[in-house]
């Protein structure tokens, strides 16, 4: 039974620190929920166990890249976790939330060099460009792991490409943190946030007309614009350039949030979208393949779709429409907050993970 199971969350560094500083808990993926149930659950990061994810040694870098290009496995992570593997042996289940850790530990387990069972929350692991040899390797090493995704479409692609069983959970945000408690009135700007390569800032910049409100873009990507109504702000979640409280204020003070996404299977923009919805904001978002929950993300109800990926004209039209229809803007924002309250919050996510782990143990 799960009550007797020792569970370890193995995460990238920085997340637990931010939570201790009063930040939201969604990037702990249900850890706090399991803690509240008084389960035997612990948390470690790469820093805690002395792993340096970056190394300037040329031979190490060459080996890392060689293994990655051949098999799709991060070589440096594989080697570091092999050396530290006994740290994990006091636990029954290791839950990992990055492809780097998930693939490395699954590879070691396949070689019988790692004992605990693995629950791997995968994000955008395979797509149409993934090499055949990589898919073959992933299929072999993930067959005996529990593989979860954060969108139904991502799970469908993994099952199709790898021929393994994949399930998904609904990512949810901290509804008590992401909340417009003081009912602040918006200022005259629109906000977009995101660093990942699937943000389509090129289309957004082209579509943003001179008579539109100020557009604030928060990213670490190297983008430029000469338009007077576009402001580019450097931001990076991992290095805490902007705190979560500062980001929350930027969201709350915006008219709405716009998220232009390329056509990816990865649930790009998911956290920012749900955080904005939790703050009662209307989110204009691309209707792309990896959109996480199409039963809940409904056009004109809980969000506003700006067309297919790369559709500059539709994006422009959507911005014009939502600026004029202030009643619709308010209605979608209220519905969006209700979605977070009832469905897509971190407690609900924790409950789903609890059920998945319990099922995994029962089926052993």
HUBELCOR-V509548 format. One line per field, one symbol per residue. phi: phi as a letter, one per 40 degrees, with the letter a starting at -180 (. if undefined). psi: psi as a letter, one per 20 degrees, with the letter a starting at -180 (. if undefined). burial: 1 if it has 24 or more other C-alpha atoms within 12 Angstrom, else 0. A space follows every 10 residues. Layout:
BEGIN
phi: ???
psi: ???
burial: ???
END
This chain:
BEGIN
phi: .cccccbbcb bcchcccccc cgccbcccfg dccccccgcc bbbbbccdbg cbcbaccccc cccdcccccc bgbccccdcc cccbdccccc bcbbbbbbcd cdcccccccc cgbacccbbb ccbfcbaccc ddccccccdc ccdbbcbbbb accccccccc cbfbcbbbbc cbbcccccac ccfdccccab bbbibccccc cdcccccccc cccdbcbbab ccbbacccbb bbbcaacccf dbcccccdcc cccccabbbc bccbccccgc cccccccccg ccbcaccbcc dcaccbcbcg bbabcbgcdg cccccdcccd ccccccccdc cccccccccc dcbcbccccc cccdcccccc cccc
psi: qhhjpopppo rqqhghghhh jjrrjhjilj ghghghjkrn prpqrhhhjk poippipggg gggghghghg ijpogggggg hghjhihiii qhpppqjqhg gggghhghhh jkjpgqqpoo oqolgqaiip qghghggggg hihjropqrj qhgggggggg hilrpprqqo pqroiignpm hjlqpqrmqq qqqqiqijpm hggghhiorh jqrpopoorj qnqqqiphkp ppppqoghjl gprhhggghh ghirgrppnp qrnqiqmpjg ggghgghhjk qppoqqmrgj pgnihhnppj fiaopkarpj ngghgghggg ghggmhgggg ghgghghhgg ghfmrhghgg gggghggggg ghi.
burial: 0100111111 1110111100 0011111111 1111100001 1111110000 1010000000 0001000100 1111111111 1100101100 1111111111 1111111111 0001111111 1111111000 0001101110 1111111111 1111111110 1101011111 1111111111 0000010011 1111110111 1111101100 0111111111 0000000001 1110101000 0001101111 1111111111 1111111111 1111111111 1111111111 1110001111 1111111111 1101110110 0110000111 1111111111 1011111111 1111011101 1000
END
